[in-house]
Amino acid sequence: MFEGFRTERIVLSNGISIQTRIGGFGPPVLLLHGYPQTSACWHAVAPRLVAAGYSVIAPDLRGYGASDKPESSADHAVYSKRAMAADQVELMRHLGHERFFLAGHDRGGRVAHRLALDHLHCVKRVAVLDIAPTTTMYEGTDREFATGYYHWFFLIQPAPLPETLIGADPDFYLKSKLATWGKSGMDVFSSEALEEYCRAFREPACVAATCEDYRAAASIDLLHDAADKDRRVVPPLLALWGAKGLVGRLFDVAASWRAKASTVTGQGLPVGHFLPEEAPAQTAEALVAFFAAGE
């Protein structure tokens, strides 16, 4: 995976070390992965962006993959999307990029949303993949959503309940997530990427940190979103979603983002949740066209 890329471990001013894949030359694009994955999820998209003339930076978010997994706090602020977004801004500045294009899938999309609000002058354009805004999804919860996305309510239970249950067989848990949310079969996940995901989830600290990510989403992130309920994302926003996935079925994704951003375009792709792996060519094509309009 990631032929021609280099891997760097970058220590931020807060002491957190972020594992980062870097490749290509040209305008910078920051790619943020989601749950329960790592930056490896971009392995089929990143080379296409490099071929299109972009410099690609794909980090593991704090708490995920090979990045540091700091101890959390009682209010879960350590894993707030505000804290995770600040990591990425400092990471990009360390690499010499004050302004950049941004794309986030799943949890990475939520970090991207917060980053575009808190650091709008850093973001040229932002793409969010297979998510509606966090508050919108919580407010729209019904039986079908709670059944399909039960992990939203399971992972926020007090420690160590979810950590203990996932830790009993992390490979089974992780693969069940990939198989259920994706609609293209397990073959779309490369053996190298799948092993990286499993290796990360075999680490108890990773399981604990990713639970904290969701606990933050159900608490402090909602407070931050409520404080910003009248603010809109200023940079142009692209929403992509899986037409066969739960988000695409239950939410009007484009309309949900038009309520949160000034300029929104969007489209559904004929796959499930994991757009970067189920439809890498279409995802890359959509991102390149969107970013090119902002150069």
URHU-V755727 format. One record per helix or strand. SS is the DSSP state (H for helix, E for strand). FROM is the first residue (numbers start at 0). TO is the last residue. If there is no record, write none. Layout:
<<SS | FROM | TO> <SS | FROM | TO>>
This chain:
<<E | 5 | 10> <E | 16 | 22> <E | 26 | 31> <H | 38 | 41> <H | 45 | 50> <E | 53 | 58> <H | 76 | 78> <H | 80 | 93> <E | 99 | 104> <H | 106 | 117> <H | 119 | 121> <E | 122 | 128> <H | 133 | 138> <H | 142 | 147> <H | 150 | 153> <H | 160 | 166> <H | 169 | 180> <H | 185 | 187> <H | 190 | 200> <H | 203 | 216> <H | 219 | 226> <E | 232 | 232> <E | 235 | 241> <H | 245 | 249> <H | 252 | 257> <E | 260 | 260> <E | 263 | 268> <H | 274 | 277> <H | 279 | 291>>
